[in-house]
Amino acid sequence: MMQQAKSTEDPTCHLDQLKEHFSRYLIALRPWSFTASFTPVALGSVLAFKAFGSFSIVIFLITLLTALSVHAAGNLVNTYVDYQRGIDNKSSDDRTLVDKILNPEEIQWLAMVLYSVGIVGFLCLSFISDAPMEHLALIFFCGLSGSFLYTGGLGFKYMALGDVIVFLTFGPVSVMFAFLGQAGRISFTSLLYAIPLVLHIIGILHANNTRDMDSDKKANIFTVAILLGWTGSYLVFTILIFLPYLMLFQCVLHVSWWMILPVLTVQEAFNIERQFRARQLNKIPHKVAKLNFQMGILYVLAVFLTDTKLLPTLL
């Protein structure tokens, strides 16, 4: 009896339990999708440096933490609402609640914690950045609202408007938030640089919705993929995956040879397109997210290495 009591108090046992809880929470957050927040924040920060010579590693890390927290909270809201609507099942990509990895109360609690972390990050930025607080607040709460309203509240995802919300949240909002935090001012022209990144990010969503067309139809919700059908969805996905490379190749010809760096990832885009065409859709969203990270990092590096005078609209 004494030996059994001792084993239950073994610190190793508690450590294993903590690791198990952390692992379950991490799975629920869908970390593979975080590239959609990281690359726009990195791009906005580099553009601020190129335009005004403004860069703070502290501001960058807080901005990144804020964006990732709001993104992760939005993922949890999506998990919770999809489950409540009966959309998620054993064949779904996200089975956090279906497989009882977490329960609905834990999802709600974790989402509130992450939104709170995002708000604390925003408040910290308000104190250490030169940006006007009202400008930061406007952009931050636009991003927070977008992450929640995608499936929560009005549920734009279910009205075939999810692509619009994703475009705005991970394009203009994320890039402008990072740029404003670093430079202390807004540059609307810098938003043009977000287009190659955000097209791939929408590609992640579109691939996910194309894969889930049948289950979404049964749940009586509408997505762009359902409205377009298989052929239309394939054509849109092809545009989303390859148009960024056409834009970047134009930059190679007219801006800087450094822009060839992100174009080097185009072979993987062809591989993904072939799998999509063959309707092997299960892992396509994950693969597009990985491609977005690889292309995005090289794109940010190319912008950094290019002479500022050659970057359109920045000076």
C-alpha positions in Angstrom: 0.0 0.0 0.0 2.8 2.4 0.9 4.6 1.6 -2.3 1.4 2.2 -4.4 0.9 5.6 -2.6 4.5 6.6 -3.3 4.1 5.7 -7.0 1.1 8.0 -7.4 3.1 10.9 -6.1 6.0 10.2 -8.4 7.0 13.5 -10.0 7.7 11.6 -13.3 4.0 10.7 -13.3 2.9 14.3 -13.0 5.4 15.3 -15.7 4.0 12.7 -18.1 0.5 14.0 -17.4 1.5 17.5 -18.2 3.1 16.4 -21.4 0.0 14.6 -22.4 -2.2 17.6 -21.7 0.2 19.9 -23.6 0.2 17.5 -26.5 -3.6 17.4 -26.7 -3.9 21.2 -26.5 -1.2 21.6 -29.2 -3.1 19.2 -31.5 -6.3 21.2 -31.0 -4.6 24.5 -32.0 -3.7 23.1 -35.5 -0.1 24.5 -35.4 0.5 23.4 -39.1 -1.8 26.3 -40.1 0.3 29.0 -38.2 2.4 29.7 -41.3 -0.6 31.8 -42.4 0.1 34.2 -39.5 3.9 34.0 -39.4 4.7 34.9 -43.0 2.5 38.1 -43.2 3.9 39.3 -39.9 7.5 38.7 -41.1 6.7 40.5 -44.4 5.1 43.5 -42.7 8.1 43.8 -40.4 10.7 43.6 -43.2 8.8 46.1 -45.3 8.8 48.6 -42.4 12.6 48.1 -42.1 13.1 48.6 -45.8 10.9 51.7 -46.0 11.9 53.5 -42.8 14.8 51.6 -41.3 12.5 50.7 -38.3 12.9 47.3 -36.7 12.7 46.0 -33.1 13.0 42.4 -32.3 10.9 42.9 -29.2 8.1 44.4 -31.2 8.4 41.6 -33.8 8.1 38.9 -31.2 5.1 40.5 -29.5 3.4 41.1 -32.8 4.0 37.5 -33.8 2.7 36.2 -30.4 -0.4 38.4 -30.7 -1.1 37.2 -34.3 -0.6 33.6 -33.4 -2.7 33.8 -30.3 -5.7 35.3 -32.2 -5.2 32.8 -35.0 -5.1 29.8 -32.7 -8.2 31.1 -30.8 -10.0 31.4 -34.2 -9.1 27.7 -34.9 -10.6 26.7 -31.6 -13.8 28.6 -32.3 -13.9 26.9 -35.7 -13.5 23.5 -34.0 -16.2 24.2 -31.4 -18.8 25.6 -33.9 -18.3 22.9 -36.5 -18.8 20.3 -33.8 -21.9 21.9 -32.5 -23.4 22.1 -36.0 -22.7 18.5 -36.6 -20.2 19.2 -39.4 -17.2 17.4 -38.0 -17.2 13.5 -38.0 -14.7 10.6 -38.0 -13.6 11.5 -41.6 -12.9 15.2 -40.8 -9.4 16.6 -40.7 -10.1 18.2 -37.3 -11.3 15.5 -34.9 -10.4 17.2 -31.6 -13.9 17.0 -30.2 -15.1 14.0 -32.3 -12.3 11.8 -30.9 -12.7 13.5 -27.4 -9.1 14.7 -27.4 -10.6 17.7 -25.6 -14.2 18.4 -24.4 -16.2 21.5 -25.5 -15.6 23.2 -22.2 -11.9 22.9 -22.6 -12.1 24.3 -26.1 -14.0 27.3 -24.9 -11.7 27.9 -22.0 -8.5 27.6 -24.2 -10.0 30.0 -26.8 -10.7 32.6 -24.2 -7.2 32.3 -22.8 -5.7 32.7 -26.2 -7.9 35.7 -27.1 -6.8 37.2 -23.7 -3.1 36.6 -24.6 -3.7 38.4 -27.9 -5.3 41.4 -26.1 -2.4 41.6 -23.7 0.0 41.5 -26.6 -1.9 44.3 -28.3 -1.7 46.4 -25.1 2.0 45.8 -24.8 2.5 46.9 -28.4 0.5 50.1 -27.6 3.0 51.0 -25.0 6.3 50.2 -26.7 5.4 51.1 -30.4 5.3 54.6 -31.8 2.1 53.8 -33.6 -1.1 55.7 -32.5 -3.0 53.4 -30.2 -6.3 54.1 -32.0 -4.8 52.8 -35.3 -3.3 49.7 -33.7 -6.7 49.1 -31.9 -8.7 49.4 -35.1 -6.5 46.9 -37.0 -6.1 44.5 -34.1 -9.9 44.3 -33.4 -10.6 43.9 -37.1 -8.3 40.9 -37.0 -9.8 39.5 -33.8 -13.3 40.0 -35.2 -12.3 38.2 -38.4 -10.9 35.2 -36.5 -14.1 34.9 -34.5 -16.7 35.7 -37.1 -15.2 33.2 -39.6 -17.3 30.5 -37.9 -18.6 32.1 -34.7 -21.4 34.7 -34.5 -22.6 35.3 -38.1 -20.4 32.4 -39.3 -19.2 33.8 -42.6 -17.7 30.4 -43.5 -21.2 28.9 -43.8 -22.4 31.7 -46.2 -19.6 31.2 -48.7 -17.8 34.3 -47.4 -15.0 32.5 -45.5 -12.5 33.2 -48.4 -13.2 36.9 -48.1 -12.6 36.9 -44.3 -9.4 34.9 -44.7 -8.1 37.2 -47.4 -8.7 40.3 -45.3 -7.5 38.9 -42.0 -4.3 37.2 -43.2 -3.5 39.8 -45.9 -4.2 43.5 -45.3 -4.8 43.2 -41.6 -1.8 41.1 -40.6 0.7 42.9 -42.9 -0.6 46.3 -41.9 -0.6 45.4 -38.2 3.1 44.3 -38.3 4.1 47.3 -40.5 2.3 49.8 -38.2 3.9 48.3 -35.1 7.4 48.6 -36.4 7.2 51.9 -38.4 4.6 53.7 -36.3 2.7 54.7 -39.4 0.5 53.1 -42.0 1.5 52.4 -45.6 -1.4 51.2 -47.7 0.9 50.6 -50.7 2.7 47.9 -48.7 -0.4 45.8 -48.8 0.3 45.0 -52.4 3.2 42.9 -51.2 0.8 40.6 -49.3 -1.0 39.4 -52.3 1.4 36.5 -53.2 1.3 35.2 -49.7 -2.5 35.6 -49.1 -3.3 33.7 -52.3 -1.6 30.7 -51.0 -3.3 31.1 -47.7 -6.7 31.2 -49.4 -5.5 28.1 -51.2 -5.2 26.3 -47.9 -8.8 27.1 -47.1 -10.1 26.3 -50.5 -8.4 22.9 -50.6 -9.9 22.2 -47.1 -13.4 23.1 -48.3 -13.0 21.2 -51.6 -12.1 18.1 -49.6 -15.0 18.5 -47.3 -17.7 19.3 -49.9 -19.8 16.2 -49.3 -19.9 16.6 -45.5 -20.6 20.3 -45.8 -23.5 19.7 -48.1 -25.0 17.2 -45.7 -24.7 19.9 -43.0 -26.6 22.4 -45.2 -23.8 25.0 -45.3 -22.4 26.8 -48.3 -18.8 27.3 -49.3 -17.2 28.6 -52.5 -16.1 25.0 -53.3 -19.7 23.8 -53.1 -21.0 26.7 -55.3 -18.3 26.1 -57.9 -18.4 22.3 -58.0 -15.4 20.1 -58.6 -14.3 21.5 -61.9 -14.7 25.1 -60.8 -12.9 24.4 -57.5 -10.0 22.8 -59.3 -9.6 25.8 -61.6 -9.8 28.3 -58.7 -7.2 26.2 -56.7 -4.9 26.2 -59.8 -5.1 30.0 -60.0 -4.5 30.4 -56.2 -1.4 28.1 -56.3 0.3 29.4 -59.4 -0.7 33.1 -59.7 1.8 34.1 -56.9 4.6 32.7 -59.0 3.5 34.6 -62.1 3.5 37.8 -60.0 6.9 37.0 -58.5 8.4 36.2 -61.9 7.3 39.7 -63.0 9.2 41.0 -60.0 12.3 39.1 -61.2 12.1 40.8 -64.6 11.2 44.3 -63.4 12.4 44.7 -59.8 15.3 42.4 -58.7 16.9 39.1 -59.5 16.6 38.3 -55.7 12.9 37.7 -56.4 13.9 34.4 -58.1 14.3 32.9 -54.6 10.6 32.3 -53.8 10.0 31.2 -57.4 12.3 28.2 -56.7 9.6 26.5 -54.7 7.3 26.2 -57.8 8.1 22.5 -58.3 6.3 21.7 -55.1 3.3 23.7 -56.4 3.2 21.4 -59.5 3.3 18.4 -57.2 0.4 19.7 -55.1 -1.6 20.5 -58.2 -1.2 17.0 -59.6 -2.4 15.5 -56.3 -5.3 17.9 -56.2 -6.2 17.0 -59.8 -6.1 13.3 -58.8 -8.5 14.1 -55.9 -5.9 13.0 -53.3 -7.1 15.8 -51.1 -6.6 14.6 -47.5 -3.2 16.2 -46.9 -3.4 19.0 -49.5 -4.2 21.8 -46.9 -1.1 20.8 -44.9 1.1 20.7 -48.0 -0.1 24.1 -49.2 0.6 25.5 -45.6 4.1 24.1 -45.8 4.6 25.6 -49.3 3.3 28.9 -48.0 6.0 28.8 -45.3 8.8 27.9 -47.7 7.8 30.4 -50.4 7.0 33.1 -47.8 10.4 32.8 -46.0 12.2 33.1 -49.3 9.9 36.0 -50.4 10.7 37.9 -47.2 14.4 37.2 -47.7 14.2 38.5 -51.3 12.5 41.7 -50.2 15.1 42.2 -47.5 18.0 41.7 -50.0 16.5 43.9 -52.7 17.7 47.6 -52.8 14.9 49.7 -51.3 15.0 52.1 -54.2 14.0 49.2 -56.5 11.0 48.1 -54.4 7.8 49.5 -56.0 5.8 52.1 -54.0 7.9 51.9 -50.9 9.9 55.1 -51.6 
